[in-house]
């Protein structure tokens, strides 16, 4: 009889579970001392609602103005607006690892993971070593005149299309042309 009574109250257990998770996230989680919206520290619904309203970037910008460089935007997420943090987080020697968010950005064959989406530090290091030669400061300086040539062509084409189509341009199409032209030139 006791078991049947307990099974008959699943919503109470769920509510207690949700409450305990909320208390943990707000008061005991390692991100508890970072400022941000109260609801963002408890649930991801805040971010989903803000994204759905179409002004997420503006809200985040306002939060950084109010709270500084580090703002809590989710139960386990910070938004960082600090140049010094870029190397600390993204450098090849960083102890930080990529989160599961990157899994959602993969397209195509899941066995062929791009360096940007690779969660495994060993794989990333191996792929990065190959790319480092082509993306060194010297190489980038050598590419600059070629890229600027195609930037000028892109801007001219966009200006022509804007006049021809009353201010409407398919930017995706023209950015694809630009990318293809630059890759072809540099290859």
BELBELCOR-V722780 format. One record per run of one state. SS is the DSSP state (H for helix, E for strand, C for the rest). FROM is the first residue (numbers start at 1). TO is the last residue. If there is no record, write none. Layout:
<<SS;FROM;TO> <SS;FROM;TO>>
This chain:
<<C;1;1> <H;2;7> <C;8;9> <H;10;28> <C;29;37> <H;38;42> <C;43;44> <H;45;53> <C;54;55> <H;56;67> <C;68;69> <E;70;74> <C;75;76> <E;77;80> <C;81;82> <H;83;90> <C;91;99> <H;100;105> <C;106;114> <H;115;117> <C;118;120> <H;121;134> <C;135;136> <H;137;164> <C;165;170> <H;171;186> <C;187;187>>
